[in-house]
Amino acid sequence: MTENNANVMNVKDFDYELPEELIAQDPLEKRSNSRLMVLDKVTGEVAHRHFYDIKEYLKPGDCLVINNTKVIPARLYGARENTGGKVELLLLKRKSDDVWETLVKPGKKARVGDRIDFGDGLLKAEIIDIVEEGNRLVRFEYEGIFEEILDQLGQMPLPPYITHELKDKNRYQTVYAKYDGSAAAPTAGLHFTKELLQEIKEMGVNIAEVTLHVGLGTFRPVKVENVLEHHMHSEFYMVSQEAADTINNTKKNGGRVISVGTTSTRTLESAADENGMLRETSGWTEIFIYPGYKFKVIDALITNFHLPESTLVMLVSALAGREHVLSAYEKAVAEKYRFFSFGDAMLIMDLSELQ
């Protein structure tokens, strides 16, 4: 690993070769039929399974932590009121009832005062400010309920590497999605079916729900050579008292906390105190987890395969070690696993704890 001193960590150390044909373009017909690579975070050994086998790696008294955020159909296509020119708008963050921070394409032409028309006037927007990174604040005008109009006009904001059209909007949504607010899905949760979750509950495994609204920053590449200079995007999270109690009791009783996804992980690690204990809380997190980080809450992680040089590969490397992770990714490429949002899953844990 390229480390001249404690303040340098090279982004190239988190790179790997990925053939483009391994980027999954469509979800599988059945969610839990995806493959599951099991990585022992201590030894680096891997096993090749299917996601429905996940129950074999869970024990009564464990706690599975899921992110119940819901993806909003955040991509809107409209036209400029003055010229009729086409405009694409992506909702990023709600600032107040009708004001949103957005990404506008084409951006250079999007000036303060410009007005955009969507759905033949069903929804109108005015650009009221330009904020950091060139994002635009827009104020929407409409009659009725914004969410219903958005559901009618908006499209799912699939990541840029997915080029196929999504036939069923619900497939970019977990089966337990509850609270509107995400511009991207917490994809590790896409593998669960309601039946599988019910079977896991019946085994005596606790399920705790937290919320983190996933922003598009999750796809933002690390543009600095030294990882430690990267500034993380900010995302809103909530932990209920019920979830905090469930997770705290699991830890007190010697159970393991298994996080479903990097978003649940970032929520727990942001919300916990120094002893790894949680309480009811909400706020914005910019937590950046990379090798050297000492986890306070989670023992194991269910996750997908992430983009080369991404902050998510760094988070996974913090849990299992960079060498173990990159070696596992190499094996995943050789075994033709499916990568990214609609791809296969990985379970990272200390397998000796199952003995």
VEXDREN-2710 file (C-alpha; in Angstrom, 1 decimal):
% VEXDREN-2710
k/r/px/py/pz
1/MET/0.0/0.0/0.0
2/THR/1.4/3.4/-0.9
3/GLU/1.8/5.2/2.4
4/ASN/4.7/7.6/2.7
5/ASN/3.4/8.7/6.0
6/ALA/0.2/8.5/8.1
7/ASN/-1.3/11.3/6.1
8/VAL/-1.2/9.7/2.7
9/MET/-3.4/6.9/1.2
10/ASN/-3.3/6.6/-2.6
11/VAL/-6.6/6.2/-4.4
12/LYS/-4.9/3.8/-6.9
13/ASP/-4.5/1.3/-4.0
14/PHE/-8.3/0.7/-4.3
15/ASP/-8.4/0.1/-8.1
16/TYR/-9.2/-3.2/-9.8
17/GLU/-9.9/-4.4/-13.3
18/LEU/-13.5/-4.9/-14.2
19/PRO/-14.7/-6.0/-17.6
20/GLU/-17.7/-3.9/-18.6
21/GLU/-19.9/-6.9/-19.3
22/LEU/-19.9/-7.8/-15.6
23/ILE/-21.8/-4.6/-14.8
24/ALA/-25.4/-5.9/-14.1
25/GLN/-27.9/-4.0/-16.3
26/ASP/-31.1/-5.7/-15.1
27/PRO/-32.3/-7.1/-11.8
28/LEU/-32.7/-10.9/-11.6
29/GLU/-36.3/-12.2/-11.8
30/LYS/-36.1/-13.3/-8.1
31/ARG/-34.3/-11.0/-5.7
32/SER/-32.8/-13.7/-3.5
33/ASN/-31.4/-15.8/-6.4
34/SER/-28.4/-13.5/-6.7
35/ARG/-25.1/-15.0/-5.9
36/LEU/-23.4/-14.4/-2.5
37/MET/-19.7/-14.4/-2.0
38/VAL/-18.9/-15.0/1.7
39/LEU/-15.6/-13.3/2.7
40/ASP/-13.9/-14.2/6.0
41/LYS/-12.7/-10.8/7.2
42/VAL/-9.9/-12.4/9.3
43/THR/-8.5/-15.1/7.0
44/GLY/-9.5/-13.7/3.6
45/GLU/-11.0/-17.0/2.5
46/VAL/-14.1/-16.9/0.3
47/ALA/-17.0/-19.2/-0.3
48/HIS/-19.5/-19.1/-3.2
49/ARG/-23.1/-19.3/-2.3
50/HIS/-26.5/-17.9/-3.2
51/PHE/-28.2/-15.1/-1.3
52/TYR/-31.0/-17.3/0.0
53/ASP/-28.2/-19.2/1.9
54/ILE/-27.7/-16.1/4.1
55/LYS/-29.7/-17.7/6.9
56/GLU/-26.8/-20.2/7.5
57/TYR/-24.6/-17.4/8.5
58/LEU/-27.0/-15.9/11.1
59/LYS/-27.7/-17.0/14.6
60/PRO/-30.5/-16.4/17.1
61/GLY/-29.7/-13.2/19.0
62/ASP/-28.0/-11.5/16.1
63/CYS/-29.4/-8.2/14.8
64/LEU/-29.8/-7.4/11.1
65/VAL/-29.8/-3.6/10.5
66/ILE/-31.7/-2.5/7.4
67/ASN/-32.1/1.0/5.8
68/ASN/-35.8/1.7/5.2
69/THR/-35.3/4.7/2.9
70/LYS/-37.4/4.9/-0.2
71/VAL/-36.1/6.1/-3.6
72/ILE/-38.1/8.9/-5.1
73/PRO/-38.6/9.1/-8.9
74/ALA/-36.2/12.0/-8.8
75/ARG/-35.4/12.4/-12.6
76/LEU/-37.6/14.9/-14.4
77/TYR/-37.6/15.8/-18.1
78/GLY/-39.0/19.2/-19.0
79/ALA/-38.6/22.2/-21.3
80/ARG/-37.6/25.8/-20.9
81/GLU/-40.6/28.1/-20.9
82/ASN/-38.9/30.7/-23.1
83/THR/-37.1/28.6/-25.7
84/GLY/-38.7/25.1/-25.4
85/GLY/-35.1/23.7/-25.0
86/LYS/-35.0/20.3/-23.3
87/VAL/-34.0/20.1/-19.7
88/GLU/-33.2/17.2/-17.3
89/LEU/-33.6/17.8/-13.6
90/LEU/-32.4/15.5/-10.8
91/LEU/-33.7/16.1/-7.3
92/LEU/-30.9/15.9/-4.7
93/LYS/-32.1/17.4/-1.4
94/ARG/-35.3/18.9/-0.2
95/LYS/-34.5/22.3/1.4
96/SER/-38.0/23.3/2.3
97/ASP/-41.5/22.3/1.2
98/ASP/-41.2/23.4/-2.4
99/VAL/-37.5/24.2/-2.7
100/TRP/-35.1/21.5/-3.8
101/GLU/-31.3/21.3/-4.5
102/THR/-31.1/19.8/-8.0
103/LEU/-28.7/18.9/-10.7
104/VAL/-29.7/20.5/-14.0
105/LYS/-28.6/19.4/-17.5
106/PRO/-27.4/21.2/-19.5
107/GLY/-26.0/23.1/-16.6
108/LYS/-24.2/26.0/-18.1
109/LYS/-27.5/27.4/-19.6
110/ALA/-29.4/27.0/-16.3
111/ARG/-29.4/30.6/-14.9
112/VAL/-31.2/32.1/-12.0
113/GLY/-34.7/33.2/-13.0
114/ASP/-35.0/30.5/-15.7
115/ARG/-38.3/28.7/-15.7
116/ILE/-38.9/25.0/-16.6
117/ASP/-42.2/23.3/-17.5
118/PHE/-42.8/19.6/-16.8
119/GLY/-45.7/17.5/-18.0
120/ASP/-47.5/20.2/-20.0
121/GLY/-47.6/22.6/-17.1
122/LEU/-48.6/20.0/-14.4
123/LEU/-45.4/21.0/-12.6
124/LYS/-43.3/24.2/-13.1
125/ALA/-40.0/25.2/-11.6
126/GLU/-37.9/28.4/-11.3
127/ILE/-34.2/28.4/-10.7
128/ILE/-33.7/30.7/-7.6
129/ASP/-30.0/30.2/-6.8
130/ILE/-26.7/28.5/-7.7
131/VAL/-25.0/26.6/-4.9
132/GLU/-21.9/24.5/-4.3
133/GLU/-20.7/22.3/-7.1
134/GLY/-22.9/24.2/-9.6
135/ASN/-26.1/22.6/-8.2
136/ARG/-29.3/24.7/-8.6
137/LEU/-31.9/25.5/-6.1
138/VAL/-35.3/25.4/-7.7
139/ARG/-38.8/26.4/-6.4
140/PHE/-41.6/24.2/-7.7
141/GLU/-45.1/25.4/-8.5
142/TYR/-48.1/23.0/-8.8
143/GLU/-51.6/22.2/-7.7
144/GLY/-52.3/19.2/-5.6
145/ILE/-49.8/16.9/-3.8
146/PHE/-46.1/17.2/-4.9
147/GLU/-45.3/13.5/-4.3
148/GLU/-48.3/12.3/-6.4
149/ILE/-47.2/14.6/-9.3
150/LEU/-43.6/13.4/-9.0
151/ASP/-44.8/9.8/-9.0
152/GLN/-46.7/10.6/-12.3
153/LEU/-43.9/12.5/-14.0
154/GLY/-40.6/11.4/-12.5
155/GLN/-38.4/8.5/-13.4
156/MET/-36.1/6.4/-11.2
157/PRO/-32.7/7.9/-11.0
158/LEU/-30.7/4.8/-12.0
159/PRO/-26.9/5.1/-11.7
160/PRO/-25.0/6.3/-14.9
161/TYR/-23.5/2.8/-15.5
162/ILE/-27.0/1.3/-16.0
163/THR/-28.1/1.9/-19.6
164/HIS/-31.1/-0.4/-19.8
165/GLU/-34.5/0.9/-19.0
166/LEU/-36.1/-0.4/-15.8
167/LYS/-39.3/-2.1/-16.6
168/ASP/-40.6/-2.2/-13.0
169/LYS/-39.9/0.8/-10.8
170/ASN/-40.2/-1.3/-7.7
171/ARG/-37.1/-3.3/-8.6
172/TYR/-34.9/-0.3/-7.7
173/GLN/-36.6/-0.3/-4.3
174/THR/-36.2/-2.6/-1.3
175/VAL/-39.2/-4.6/-0.1
176/TYR/-39.1/-2.7/3.2
177/ALA/-38.7/0.8/1.7
178/LYS/-40.8/3.3/3.8
179/TYR/-39.6/6.9/3.9
180/ASP/-39.2/9.0/0.7
181/GLY/-35.9/10.7/0.3
182/SER/-33.3/8.8/-1.6
183/ALA/-31.8/9.6/-5.0
184/ALA/-30.3/6.1/-5.1
185/ALA/-31.3/2.7/-3.6
186/PRO/-29.5/1.1/-0.7
187/THR/-28.7/-1.7/-3.0
188/ALA/-27.5/-4.4/-0.6
189/GLY/-31.1/-4.6/0.6
190/LEU/-32.4/-5.4/-2.9
191/HIS/-31.6/-9.1/-2.4
192/PHE/-34.1/-9.6/0.4
193/THR/-37.7/-10.9/-0.2
194/LYS/-40.4/-10.5/2.3
195/GLU/-40.4/-14.3/2.7
196/LEU/-36.7/-14.4/3.4
197/LEU/-36.9/-11.6/6.0
198/GLN/-39.8/-13.5/7.7
199/GLU/-37.7/-16.7/7.9
200/ILE/-34.8/-14.8/9.4
201/LYS/-37.1/-13.3/12.1
202/GLU/-38.5/-16.7/12.9
203/MET/-34.9/-17.9/13.5
204/GLY/-34.7/-15.5/16.4
205/VAL/-32.7/-12.8/14.6
206/ASN/-33.7/-9.2/15.5
207/ILE/-34.3/-6.8/12.7
208/ALA/-33.7/-3.1/13.3
209/GLU/-34.7/-0.4/10.9
210/VAL/-32.7/2.8/10.4
211/THR/-33.0/5.5/7.8
212/LEU/-30.4/7.2/5.6
213/HIS/-31.4/9.0/2.5
214/VAL/-28.9/8.1/-0.1
215/GLY/-27.5/11.0/-2.1
216/LEU/-25.9/10.9/-5.6
217/GLY/-22.6/11.6/-3.9
218/THR/-22.5/7.9/-3.3
219/PHE/-21.5/7.6/-7.0
220/ARG/-19.1/10.6/-7.0
221/PRO/-15.6/9.5/-7.9
222/VAL/-12.7/10.3/-5.7
223/LYS/-10.8/12.9/-7.7
224/VAL/-7.9/13.5/-5.4
225/GLU/-4.8/11.2/-5.4
226/ASN/-4.6/11.2/-1.6
227/VAL/-7.8/9.6/-0.3
228/LEU/-7.5/11.5/3.0
229/GLU/-8.1/14.8/1.1
230/HIS/-11.5/13.6/-0.3
231/HIS/-14.5/15.5/1.1
232/MET/-17.5/13.2/1.7
233/HIS/-21.0/14.2/0.6
234/SER/-23.6/14.9/3.4
235/GLU/-26.6/12.6/3.9
236/PHE/-29.5/12.8/6.3
237/TYR/-30.1/9.9/8.8
238/MET/-32.4/8.9/11.6
239/VAL/-32.2/6.3/14.3
240/SER/-35.4/5.6/16.3
241/GLN/-35.4/4.7/20.0
242/GLU/-36.7/1.3/19.1
243/ALA/-33.8/0.6/16.7
244/ALA/-31.3/2.0/19.2
245/ASP/-32.7/-0.3/22.0
246/THR/-32.7/-3.4/19.7
247/ILE/-29.1/-2.9/18.6
248/ASN/-27.8/-2.0/22.1
249/ASN/-29.5/-5.0/23.6
250/THR/-28.0/-7.2/20.9
251/LYS/-24.5/-6.0/21.8
252/LYS/-25.1/-6.4/25.6
253/ASN/-26.4/-9.9/25.1
254/GLY/-23.4/-11.0/23.0
255/GLY/-25.2/-11.0/19.7
256/ARG/-23.6/-9.7/16.4
257/VAL/-24.8/-6.6/14.6
258/ILE/-24.9/-7.3/10.9
259/SER/-25.3/-4.2/8.7
260/VAL/-27.2/-4.5/5.5
261/GLY/-25.3/-2.1/3.2
262/THR/-22.8/0.7/3.5
263/THR/-25.6/3.2/4.2
264/SER/-26.8/1.3/7.3
265/THR/-23.1/1.1/8.3
266/ARG/-22.5/4.9/7.9
267/THR/-25.7/5.6/9.9
268/LEU/-24.7/3.3/12.8
269/GLU/-21.1/4.5/13.0
270/SER/-22.2/8.1/12.8
271/ALA/-24.9/7.8/15.5
272/ALA/-23.0/5.7/18.1
273/ASP/-21.1/7.0/21.0
274/GLU/-17.5/6.0/21.8
275/ASN/-18.7/2.8/23.4
276/GLY/-20.7/1.8/20.4
277/MET/-24.0/2.6/22.1
278/LEU/-26.9/4.2/20.3
279/ARG/-29.8/6.5/21.3
280/GLU/-32.6/8.1/19.3
281/THR/-31.1/10.7/17.0
282/SER/-31.1/12.3/13.6
283/GLY/-28.8/14.5/11.6
284/TRP/-26.5/14.9/8.7
285/THR/-23.4/12.7/8.3
286/GLU/-20.2/13.2/6.3
287/ILE/-18.5/10.2/7.9
288/PHE/-15.7/8.8/5.7
289/ILE/-14.7/5.2/6.6
290/TYR/-11.4/3.9/5.2
291/PRO/-8.7/1.5/6.3
292/GLY/-7.5/2.3/9.9
293/TYR/-11.1/3.1/11.0
294/LYS/-12.1/1.2/14.2
295/PHE/-15.8/0.1/13.9
296/LYS/-17.8/0.9/17.0
297/VAL/-21.1/-0.9/16.2
298/ILE/-21.0/-3.4/13.3
299/ASP/-19.6/-6.9/13.4
300/ALA/-20.5/-8.0/9.8
301/LEU/-21.6/-6.5/6.6
302/ILE/-23.9/-7.5/3.7
303/THR/-23.0/-5.4/0.6
304/ASN/-22.7/-5.4/-3.2
305/PHE/-19.6/-5.1/-5.3
306/HIS/-18.6/-1.5/-5.6
307/LEU/-16.9/0.7/-8.2
308/PRO/-13.1/0.8/-8.4
309/GLU/-11.4/3.6/-6.4
310/SER/-14.8/4.4/-4.7
311/THR/-15.3/5.4/-1.1
312/LEU/-17.4/2.3/-0.8
313/VAL/-14.5/0.0/-1.7
314/MET/-12.6/1.9/1.0
315/LEU/-15.3/1.3/3.6
316/VAL/-15.4/-2.4/2.9
317/SER/-11.5/-2.5/3.0
318/ALA/-11.7/-0.9/6.5
319/LEU/-13.7/-3.9/7.7
320/ALA/-12.0/-6.8/5.9
321/GLY/-8.5/-5.4/5.0
322/ARG/-7.6/-4.0/1.6
323/GLU/-5.7/-7.1/0.4
324/HIS/-8.5/-9.4/1.4
325/VAL/-11.1/-7.3/-0.4
326/LEU/-9.1/-6.8/-3.6
327/SER/-8.3/-10.5/-3.7
328/ALA/-12.0/-11.3/-3.3
329/TYR/-12.9/-8.9/-6.1
330/GLU/-10.4/-10.6/-8.3
331/LYS/-12.1/-13.9/-7.6
332/ALA/-15.5/-12.4/-8.2
333/VAL/-14.3/-11.2/-11.7
334/ALA/-12.9/-14.6/-12.5
335/GLU/-16.1/-16.3/-11.4
336/LYS/-18.2/-13.8/-13.4
337/TYR/-20.1/-12.3/-10.5
338/ARG/-22.5/-9.5/-11.5
339/PHE/-21.3/-6.1/-10.2
340/PHE/-22.8/-2.8/-8.8
341/SER/-26.5/-1.9/-8.1
342/PHE/-28.3/-4.8/-9.7
343/GLY/-25.4/-7.2/-9.1
344/ASP/-24.6/-9.9/-6.7
345/ALA/-23.9/-9.7/-3.0
346/MET/-21.0/-10.2/-0.5
347/LEU/-21.2/-11.1/3.1
348/ILE/-18.2/-10.0/5.2
349/MET/-17.8/-11.5/8.7
350/ASP/-15.5/-13.5/11.0
351/LEU/-16.6/-17.0/10.2
352/SER/-15.0/-18.4/13.3
353/GLU/-17.9/-16.8/15.2
354/LEU/-20.2/-19.4/13.7
355/GLN/-18.5/-22.3/15.5
END
